[in-house]
Every structure is written in structure tokens, then in C-alpha cells.
Amino acid sequence: MDVTEGIVTFLITAMVVGVPLFGLTLRFSLKPLVEAFIRLKESQHGGMEVRLLRERVAHLERVLEAHGLMDDHLSLRPGAPERLPAVAPLKDRERV
């Protein structure tokens, strides 16, 4: 076996074994980065949905207040905890 044949054998063996190992290394090292990027994009899109939902709830609260169906102490303010009565009195319940 001369020097050229040895170098060719070494390079072919390195490529056959090295390329798949390099690919696996890249996959496992880049997977957390790609997943974090996907979560970031989903959270930015989810922020839009939350904002639209808050606007919708605010509109529904205004409609309820306009019809007199919502008391002042029950109105929800942004950031305030929800305070609803544990049990509604029987006289306020609507019969179905």
C-alpha cells in the first residue's frame, strides 16, 4: 500500500463515518435553538390573540353595562382579580 492509497482510504473512511456524525451533532445542537425560535414566534402570535380577546371582553362588558346587566362592583378592570359572588340570590336568577 503506497501513500496515495492510504490517504484515499483514510479520506473515504472519514467521510463515510464523519459526515453522519457531523450531521447528528448539528441536529442535536441546533434542535433547542430551532424549538426556541418556534416558541418565540408562537408567543408573538399568541400576544395578538390575547389582545383581541381583551378587546372583545371589554366590548361585551360595555354592552352589559349599557343594558344594566352588570353592576359597578362586578366590572372587571385590567389587572384586577375577578370578584364574583359565590352564590347568586334566587330573586336575581332568570327562569328558563
N, C-alpha and C positions, 0 to 999 in steps of 0.2 A: 504494500500500500504506500503510494507516494504522498507527498504533502498536499497536492491539489485534491486527491481523492479523500483524504482525511478532512480537509476543510469543507468540502462539499457535503460529506456525510454529517459533519457536525452542524452545518447550517440547516440542512434538511431536518435533522432531528430537533434542533432548536425551534424551527418554525412549526413543526408538527406538534410539539409539546408546548412551546412558548406562546403561540398565538391563542389557543383556547384558554390557557391560564391567564394571559393578559386580558382576554375578553371577560372572564369570570371576575377578575379583580376589578375591572372597570364597572361591571354590573353591580357588584356588591358595594362599591364605593360611591357610585352615583345614585343608587336607588333611594337613600334617605334624602338626598338633595332634590330629586325629582318629586318625591312624595311631599316634601315641604313646600315646593313651588305649587303643586296642585292644591294643597290645603290653603295656601295663601290666596290663590285665585278664587277658590270656593268661598272663602271668608269675605272677600271683597264683593263677590256677587251676593252672598247672604246678607251683607250690610244693606244693600239696596232693598232686598225683600223686607227686612226689619223696618226700614224707614217707611216703605209703602204701607206696611201693616200698621205702624203707629199713626200714620195719617188717616188711614181708614177707620181705626178705632176712635180717633179724635172726631172725625166727621159723624160717626154713629152716636157718640156722646152728645154732640151738638144737636142732633136730630131728637134724641131722647129728651134733652133739656127743653127743646122747643115745644115738645108735646107735653111737658110736665110730668114725664115718667121717671125722671131722675132727680133725686134730692141733692141739695148742695153738698151735704156732708158725705154723699156717696160718690161724688165726682172724683175721678182719678186724675191726679196731677203727675206729670213726668217725674219719675224718681220716687214718688210717694208709694208706700205699701198699700195694697188693696185692703180696704176696710169695708167688708160687707157684713150685714147682720147674720148671726149663726142660724136663727130661725125667723122666718117672716111671719108676722101676725096673720091670723086666719082672715081678718076683715080685708086685708090688702091683697089676698090671693084671688086670682081670676079663676072662675069656674069654667071648665072645658066640657 
